[in-house]
Amino acid sequence: MNLHAVALVVGEAGLLIRGGSGAGKTRLALALVDAARRDGTFASLVADDRALVSRHGDRLVARPHPALAGLAERRGFGILPVAHEPACALVLVVDLVAGWPERLPQPDARRCEISRVVLPRLAVAAEASTPDAVVLILSVLAASCGQA
C-alpha cells in the first residue's frame, strides 16, 4: 500500500505520520529524530512523502518508495539527501489533523486499521507547536512501547 505519509523509527518502534500536503509531517518527523538522538536513542527517517506499507503476519512494515529513498523535502529548502533506514515495523500512527483533536476521544478514535492490522493512533493538531508535539509523541511512545 502506497501511503502519503512519513515513516520513522525511534529505538525499535516505527511511527507513521499522516496528514495533508504541507501539514508538517516531515518537519515533525525530523524533530522527533533529533530529539530522540539528543536523548541517546537511535532514531532515523525511513520514508518521506510516500511510505510503502505492507502486512507481514500481524505487523505492518513501512519502507521508502524506491524513487524517494534517502530524500526528504524541507519546506523552503527543497528536496535534500538524508540518512535513512530501509524499513521499520510500525507501532504507532500519528495523524496531523486540522483544528484541535477531541479532549477525550472515543476508544475507536485512538486506533486505526491498515491492511487489517490495528495500531494505536494519536491525533495531533497540525497547528500545534513542533516541540510540544515531539514531547507528546515521545511520551506516548515511551508509555506504550517502553521506548524513547
C-alpha positions in Angstrom: 0.0 0.0 0.0 1.5 3.4 -1.1 0.6 6.0 1.6 1.0 9.8 1.6 2.9 9.7 4.9 6.3 9.9 6.6 7.7 6.9 8.4 10.5 6.9 11.0 12.0 4.7 13.6 12.7 5.6 17.3 14.6 2.9 19.1 12.9 -0.2 17.6 9.5 1.5 17.2 8.2 2.6 13.8 5.9 5.6 13.6 3.7 6.6 10.6 2.8 10.3 10.4 -0.1 11.1 8.2 -1.6 14.4 7.2 -2.3 16.7 4.3 0.3 18.2 2.0 2.1 20.9 3.9 0.8 19.8 7.3 4.3 19.4 8.7 4.8 15.7 8.5 8.5 15.9 7.6 9.2 18.8 10.0 7.7 16.8 12.9 9.5 13.5 11.9 12.9 15.2 11.7 12.3 17.0 15.0 11.4 13.6 16.6 14.6 12.0 15.2 16.6 14.9 16.5 15.0 14.8 20.0 15.5 11.1 20.3 19.1 11.2 19.2 19.8 14.0 21.8 18.5 11.7 24.4 20.8 8.9 23.2 18.1 6.9 21.5 18.6 5.5 18.0 16.3 7.3 15.5 16.1 7.7 11.8 13.8 8.7 9.0 12.6 5.7 6.9 10.3 7.3 4.3 9.3 10.9 3.4 6.2 11.8 1.5 5.5 8.2 0.3 5.6 5.2 2.5 5.1 1.7 1.2 3.3 -0.2 3.9 2.9 -3.9 3.8 1.5 -6.5 6.2 3.8 -9.3 7.5 1.8 -11.6 9.7 0.3 -9.4 12.4 2.7 -6.5 11.8 2.9 -3.6 9.4 6.3 -2.7 7.8 7.0 0.6 6.2 9.6 1.2 3.6 10.5 4.2 1.4 9.3 4.5 -2.1 12.4 3.5 -4.2 12.4 6.8 -6.1 12.4 8.7 -2.8 14.7 6.6 -0.6 17.2 8.8 1.2 15.4 12.0 0.3 13.3 14.4 2.3 11.5 17.6 1.3 12.3 20.5 3.6 9.8 23.4 3.0 11.8 26.4 1.9 15.0 24.3 1.2 13.8 21.8 -1.4 14.5 18.1 -1.6 17.6 17.1 0.2 19.5 13.9 0.9 19.0 12.5 4.4 20.2 9.4 6.3 17.5 6.8 6.4 16.8 3.2 7.4 15.4 0.7 4.8 12.4 -0.3 6.9 10.6 -0.2 10.2 7.9 -2.2 12.0 5.0 0.3 12.8 3.7 0.5 16.3 2.0 4.0 16.3 0.1 6.2 13.8 0.2 9.9 14.3 -2.4 11.9 12.3 -1.9 15.6 11.9 -5.4 17.0 11.9 -7.0 20.3 11.1 -8.3 22.1 14.2 -7.8 20.6 17.6 -8.5 17.0 18.4 -11.1 16.0 20.9 -10.0 16.3 24.5 -11.3 12.9 25.4 -11.6 10.9 22.2 -13.7 7.8 21.9 -11.8 4.5 22.1 -12.3 3.9 18.3 -10.5 7.2 17.6 -7.5 6.0 19.5 -6.7 3.3 17.0 -6.7 2.8 13.2 -6.7 -0.2 10.9 -4.4 -0.5 8.0 -4.4 -3.8 6.0 -6.4 -5.5 8.7 -3.8 -4.6 11.4 -4.9 -2.4 14.2 -2.4 0.2 15.6 -2.7 2.8 18.3 -3.5 6.3 16.8 -2.7 9.7 18.1 -4.4 12.8 16.7 -2.2 15.9 16.9 -3.3 19.4 15.7 -1.3 20.3 12.6 -1.0 23.8 14.0 0.4 22.6 17.4 4.0 23.7 18.0 6.5 21.1 16.9 8.3 21.0 20.3 5.0 20.3 22.1 4.1 17.6 19.6 7.5 16.0 19.9 7.2 15.8 23.7 3.7 14.4 23.5 4.6 11.8 20.9 7.8 10.6 22.6 5.8 10.4 25.9 3.1 8.3 24.3 5.7 6.1 22.6 7.5 5.6 25.9 4.3 4.7 27.8 3.0 2.3 25.1 6.2 0.7 24.0 8.8 1.3 26.7 10.8 3.3 24.2 12.3 6.8 23.9 
